[in-house]
């Protein structure tokens, strides 16, 4: 895997600042927010300067029960080609559930949700990753996610789950140390144990980000400074393996460029601290080995029963230094022993996952997502308080993203926007992307009456009609709603 260096998440709000920042080796862009035919001028200039750009997907849902959508995969592949990227990345998560597979309503989470660490879920994830790998022109790396909730009956730790995923598919890993910290606070999981169990040689790069504590849990916000415990986990990781790349994620609440530059330097310092720690450990090990070898040599000169012979060939074998012993790589081989193109390992053919397995996973995910976004009963075994916290967090995120994709709405509704959207979200799950969510929200506001009255109501009605598509046929739902809005 190519060395990436130090990078930052490219966002339009900080595009100019990123171009001027010293020491930026690469950037990461949200794949779904990038239009291949209309790349932002800032990204074009960065690429012309030789800055690597990596597309980071958020909507594929590789951990979902259904096979990856071909259209989404094609779009991700297109972005990798247009950007000249050495790899693409996605998440170990599900983002939607329901539909024909489970004969339940299809629901969108609008967020990355954790997959259960079970054999069934791992089988589905591995097949989905293989499908994605076959469709992409460059290597795929997948990211561990942060979670507020834990699935009941999990069969593996996070490290074991990621190890088996990499072992069975050959996929690279994007390790988010902020997410390891989040899961430590929220789920009591030990970051050091996760690093112990990971196939470190599979790491493509590392994410670092900030968050905040609220409702008794840690929220991975990407909108706050990186806390010291996250940097400590980064140092621990860097003491075990030299990460090919490290990237700062910041999605909103952007500080001054000088503050971001200082944070990047702090991240570099944390990596250097890990490298120094690795050198110290190696020196200690070499000293220990040298002392052990000297002691064995003295014992050999004395020989059995104190004589001066060497004690036979067995002693020589026992005295072999640790560094001379071949150590097998951690990722063992569900990967075939034969080499593929350019020496890359070829994967062992694996039978497809049975539909009944996908259905089991799908039903469990649909029940959880329905409880989070549609107010249905919480599935057995889940922490009801945490489910409530997660549901509120999902609604708040929807409100925030809709405000970004339709910035006119918080301007028109003022302080009433957020409470109105949260009330709407309680009974109206997402049925498409965020733009559709904005349309559905405004439609509901107009049909229900308050808080939109007078001029605000007229402007909202115009906004909705302008964005609801071309002039509809008289019998369509759009026409019926339009007439109802006009009458009001």
N, C-alpha and C positions, 0 to 999 in steps of 0.2 A: 504494500500500500504506500502511495506517495506521501512524502512529508508535506503537511499543509502549513504548519507554523501557528501563528496567533491570528485569530480572526474575530469578527463581530457580525452579529445578525444585521443584514442590510434592511432598513425600513425607510419608506419615503420621507418620514419626518426628520431623519438624521442623515439623509443621503449626502448633502453637501459636506457635513461634518466628517462623515466616513471617508470621503475622497481626500480630505486634508489631513487625516490622522496619520501620524508617523507609525511605522512598524506594522501596518495591517497587511498580512500576507494573503488573506482570503476572506470572502464573505459568504454568508448563507442567506438564501432568499426563500420565502414561503412559496412553494411551487404553485399553489392555487391562486396566488395573487400576482402571478407573472404571466403576461400575455406575450406569447412568442413573437407575434407580428408587430408588437409595439413595446419593445424593451425600453425602460426608462433610460434617458440619456446618461444618467449617472452610472448605471450598470454597464452601459456600452463603453464609457470612458474607463471604468475600472478594468474591464476585460482587455481593452486596448493597451493598458499599462502592464498587463500580465498578471493581474490579480485573479486568482481562481474563484469561480462562483459555483456554489453547490446548491441545487434545488432541494428543499426540505418539505416533503409532503405531509399534509395533516388530514386528508380526507379519504385515504384508501381503505382504512379499516381492515388491516391485515389480520387482526385478531378476531374479526367477526366470523359468524358461522357460514356465511355465503362465500363463494369463490370471488376473488377480486374482480371488479368491474373492468371489462376490456377497454372501455372508453377512458376511464381514469388512468389506466396503465399506459395507454397510448399517449395521453396528454403529458404524463410524467416523463415518458421516453422522449417526447418532442422537446420538452424543456431542457432535458439533459443535452440533447443534440444542439439546440440553438445556443445554449450557454457554454458549450464546449467543456462540460463538467467531467471530472474523473470518476465521479460516483453520484448516486442519489440516495436520499435517506427518507425513511418513514418511521412509524411508531408501532410498537407492540401494544395494540389497543383495538377496541371496537368503538365505532362511532355511530352505528345505526343497528337496528335489530327489527325482527318481525318480517312480514311479507309471506310469499307463497311457501317457503320452506317450513314455516311454523304455523301457517294459517292464522296469523295474528296481524293486527294493523302494523304497517311499517312505521317506525319511529326514528327520528333523527335526534342524536344527543347534542349536536353542536359543540362537542367536547370529546377529549380522549378519555375513554373509560377502561379500567383494568380488566384483563382477561383472567379467568380463574386459572391458577397454576395446577392444573390437573392433566392427566394423560390424554383425555379426550381433547381438551383445549389445545394442548401441545401438538397433537396429531393434526388438527385442523390448521393451526398456525403454520406448521412446517410445510404442509401442502400449499397453503396460500403464498408463503414466501417463495417456494419453488416456481409457482405460476408466475409470480412477479419477476423473479430472476430471469425466467425464459423470455419475458416480454420486454426487458430493459436492455439498452445497448451498453450499459456500464454496470459495474458492481453495485449491489444494494447493501446498505447498512441500516439496521433497525435500532430504535431507541427504546430504552426502558422508560416507563412513564411514572409520574407522581400519582399518588392515590390518596383519597380521603377515607376510602372504605376498603374492607377486606372481604374476600369471598369465604364463606364457610366451607370446610372440608377440603382445603387445599392440600395437595400431595407433595409439593416441592417448595423449597425456598426460592427466592428470586435468582440467586446465583446458580442454583441447580437448573432452574428452568431455562435461563439464558445459555448455560453451558450445553444443555442438550439441544437447544435450538441451533446453536452454531455448529455443534458436532454433526447433526443430522442433515443440515442444509448447506454448510459452508458459508453462510451469510456473515457479513461483518457486523460489528456492534458499535453503535453510537452510545457511549455511556454518559448519562447526565448525572453528575455528582450532586447537583441540587435536588434531583429526584430521589437519589439515595438518601439524602438528608431528610427530605419530606417524608419518605416512608419510614425512616427511623423515628421521627416525631409522632407520626399519625398511626403507625402500625407496629411500633416497637421492634423494627428490623435493624439488625446490626450492619452498618455499612462496611465495616472491616471484614465481617464474615462474607458478605456479598463479594467483595474484592478477592477474598481467599478462593472463592468457588468459581470466579469468572475465568473464561479462557482469554487471558490478557492479550495473547498474540492475535486475537480476532478483532481487537479494538481499531476502529477506523479513525475516530476522533472523539473529543470530549466536549460536553456542554457544561457551562457554568451560568448560574442565574440566581436572582434574589427572590425573596418572598416575604410573607408577614404572618403573624399569628393572630387568629380570630376564631371565636366560637370553640376554643379549646383545641384547635387543629392548626397545622401549618399549611398555608396556601402558597403554592408555587406560582407567583404572580407575574414574574418577568417584568416587574415594574418598580422594584426596590433594589437597594444596594445588595451586593453579594455578602452574606454574613460570614463571620469567621469560621463557624463549623463546616460550611461548604468548602471553604478554602482549605481547611484541614483535611477533608476527604480527598480533595484534589492532590494535596501533598502526599498523602498516603498512596494514592494511585500512582503518582509519578515516581515514588520510591520503589515501585514494583515493576513498572514498565515505562519506557519513554513514549508518551502519547504522540501519535503522528500529528495531531492538531488539537488545539484548544480554542473554543469559541465562546464569547460572551453573548448571551441572549438578553435583549431588552426590547420589549414590545410596546411600552407606553410609559407615560410619566417620565419623559426623557430629561435628564439633567443637562447642564452645559457640557459642551464637548470636552473641556478640560477635565471634568469629573469622570466622564467615560474613559478618557485616556489614562487617568490615574487608576481607575478600576482595572483596566487592561494591564497596567504595569504591576498591580498587586497580584493579578492572576499569574503573570510571568514569574513573579517572585515566589509564589506558591509552588510552581513547577520546579524552579531552581532549588527550592528547599527540599523537594522530594528527590531530586537528582543527587544533592549533597548527602542526603540520608542514605541513598542507595550506595554511594561510594563508601560511606562509613561502615555500612553493613558488610560490604565486600571485603574491606580491610580487616574487619573483625573476623570474618570467616577465614580469610587467608592466614591470619595469625593463628587462629585455632587449629587449622589444618597443619600449619608448619610445626606447631608444638606437638600435635599428635604424631606427625611423621618422625620428629626427632625422638620422641619417647619410644616409638616402635623400633627405631633404628638402634637405640641403646639396648632395648630388650633383645633384639636380634643378635647383637654382638655378644651378649652374655650367653645366649642360646639356652636350650632346655637345661634345667638343673644347674644354671650358672656357668655352663661351658661357653667358649668363645665362638662356636660355630653359628651359622646363620639360621638354623632351625628348620631348613627345608624350604621347598618351593611354596608351600602353603602360606608361609609368613609373607613372602613377597607379594602374593596376591592380596592378602589382607591389608598390606601397607599402601596399596594404590591410592593416590590422592583423590579426594572427592571430585575435583575438577576434571579428572580424566575419565570419569564414568559417564557413558552416554545416557542422557536423560530424555525420555520420550516426551514429545510435545503434549500439553494438556488436552488439546482437542484430538481425541483418538478417532478411530476411523470407521465411522459409518460412511465416511468419504472413501471412494474407491482407491485402491492402491495404484491404479494406472493413471497416467497423466493425460489431461485434456489438452486443448490448444495452448500453445506457448508455455507448456509445462504446468498449467493450472490443474488442480485435482479434478477428476471427473466424478460426479456423484453416483453413488450406487442407486440403481432403479428401486423405487419404493412403491408398493401398491397404493392406489388412491384411497382417500379416506371415505369410508362408507357413508352414505347419506344419512343413515340412522345416527351416526356419531355427530354429524353436522347438526342434525335436528335436535339432539339432546343439548348440545352447546347453544343452539339458537333459542330454544325454549327458555333456558336459564337466563340468557342475556336479555331476551325480550321481557321477561318478568321483572328483571331488575330495572331496565330502562323505563318500563311503564310505570313502575313505582316512583322513579325519579322525575318523570316529566308529565305523567298523566294522572298522578294521584291515586293509583291503584294500590292494593295492600302490599306491604313490604314482604318479599319472599322470606320464608323461614330460614333462620340462622344468621340473618344480617342484623347489624346494630342499627336499631330504628333511629336513634339520635343522630348517628353519623349519616344515615340515609337522608334525614331532614337537612343536615348541614350541606350535603352534596346537592340536594335538590335546589336549595336556595342559591348555592354557588352557580349552578347551571343557569338558573333564571337570571341571575345578575350578569353572567357572562353574555347571555343572549341580549340583554338590554344594552350592554356596552358595545357589542359588535354591531347591532342594528343601528345604534347611534353613529357608528363610524361609516357604515355603508349607506345610510340615509341621514346625513347630518342635518337636513332641514327639520326633521321631526323634533329633536330636543329644542331647536330654536323656536319652532311654532308652539310647542306645548310648554316650554319653559320648565319650571320646577315640577309641573304635573307629569312630565314625560316618564320619569323613572317609576313612580308608584303606579301609573296607568299601565306601563308595560309589564311590571311584575304581577299585577292583578290579571292581566291578559294571559301571561305565561302559565299561571296556575291551572287554567282549564283548557289551554290550547297548545299542545305539543307542536314542535316544528314539523312541517310536512314537506320541506324542501330546504334550500339554502337560506342564507340570512336575508337576501333580497326579497325572497318570497315571504319570509317571516315579517319583514317590514310592511309589505303589502297587506298581509293578513292582519297585522296589528292595527293598521290605519282603518281597514275595512271594519274591524270590530269596534273601534272607537266611534266611527261614524254611525254605525247601526245601533250602538248602545246608547248614544247620546252624550252625556258628560264624559270627559271634561272639555270637549271641543264645542264651542258655541260661537255664533256671530262670525266675525272675520276669520278667526282661526278655523272654524268649521268649513268655511268656503275654500280657504287655501288648502286644507287637508283634502277636501273633495277633489279639487283640481289636481293636486299632487297624485292622488290615487288614480284618477282617470288617465292622466298623462303617462303613467308607468304600467298600466294594466294591459298594454298591448294595443294592436290596431283595432279599428272599429269592429266590434263583435257582431255576430249574427244575432237577430232579434230574439232567438230562443235560447241563447247560451246563458250560462250562469253569470258570466261577466256582464252581459246586457241587463239581466234581471237586477243584479246588485247595483249596477250603474243607475238604472231607473229609480231604484229605491233611494239611492243617495241624492239624486237630483230632486226627487220629490221632497226630501227633507231639507 
